[in-house]
Amino acid sequence: MSDIQTIHAHQFDDVEQQHGASWIGMWVFLATEVMFFGGMFMGYAVYRTAYPQAFASASNHLDIWLGTINTAVLICSSFTMALGVRSAQLDARKPLMIFLLLTIVLGAVFLGIKFTEYYFKFTEHLVPGSNFIFEETSLARQAEIFFSFYFAMTGMHAVHMLIGIGLLTALTLMASRGRFSASYYTPVELVGLYWHFVDIVWIFLFPLLYLLGRHL
């Protein structure tokens, strides 16, 4: 492994400066992601306030058990990601690769369950469009708005999950080639931040989409 002084890119004076710049860049990126998802959350809040009965009724058509399982899966994936970062800090290559692979597997399980849920909604004709059917016809148009938000918000979250799995795959390949050590593990930390952010987004999506209408 290269000495710590030779790891940094040529535009940086040292590894510490490169690490600080990388962290600032990631946090700026995550701030833009907060604004991106924040716009969808705001739109959801506005329409849910306007149509509370329809949104509550539509929410009851989501499978709370699948949503709960997916929440548990993502919490576990955050744990394995954190263990992966710690392994990189300790220069433990094999545990790092194991925890990265476990995180990838958990992410794939999440997406598999989510796409299964999408399939169920398709067969139930709850996908917004010309074939949308809602049993309470008086609330159908407002319920369609709910499912528009559901597919848009969970769909964008799934896209971010796919990107995260791609990044984790790249990290695993790099780890197998000995690219990380106790002196250099910044990419693992930054991808970890991204993964935790995506998990946090789901932690907000789950109650907003699955739970808020259950008491009605």
Secondary structure as the mmCIF struct_conf table of DSSP 4:
data_model
#
loop_
_struct_conf.conf_type_id
_struct_conf.id
_struct_conf.beg_label_comp_id
_struct_conf.beg_label_asym_id
_struct_conf.beg_label_seq_id
_struct_conf.end_label_comp_id
_struct_conf.end_label_asym_id
_struct_conf.end_label_seq_id
HELX_RH_3T_P HELX_RH_3T_P1 ILE A 4 THR A 6
TURN_TY1_P TURN_TY1_P1 ILE A 7 ILE A 7
BEND BEND1 HIS A 8 HIS A 8
TURN_TY1_P TURN_TY1_P2 HIS A 10 GLN A 11
BEND BEND2 PHE A 12 ASP A 14
HELX_RH_AL_P HELX_RH_AL_P1 VAL A 15 ALA A 50
HELX_RH_AL_P HELX_RH_AL_P2 PRO A 52 SER A 59
TURN_TY1_P TURN_TY1_P3 ASN A 60 HIS A 61
BEND BEND3 LEU A 62 LEU A 62
HELX_RH_AL_P HELX_RH_AL_P3 ILE A 64 GLN A 89
TURN_TY1_P TURN_TY1_P4 LEU A 90 ASP A 91
HELX_RH_AL_P HELX_RH_AL_P4 ARG A 93 THR A 123
TURN_TY1_P TURN_TY1_P5 GLU A 124 HIS A 125
BEND BEND4 VAL A 127 GLY A 129
TURN_TY1_P TURN_TY1_P6 SER A 130 ASN A 131
BEND BEND5 GLU A 135 GLU A 136
HELX_RH_3T_P HELX_RH_3T_P2 THR A 137 LEU A 139
HELX_RH_AL_P HELX_RH_AL_P5 ALA A 140 SER A 176
TURN_TY1_P TURN_TY1_P7 ARG A 177 GLY A 178
STRN STRN1 SER A 181 SER A 181
TURN_TY1_P TURN_TY1_P8 ALA A 182 SER A 183
STRN STRN2 TYR A 184 TYR A 184
HELX_RH_AL_P HELX_RH_AL_P6 THR A 186 PHE A 206
HELX_RH_PI_P HELX_RH_PI_P1 PRO A 207 LEU A 211
TURN_TY1_P TURN_TY1_P9 LEU A 212 HIS A 215
#
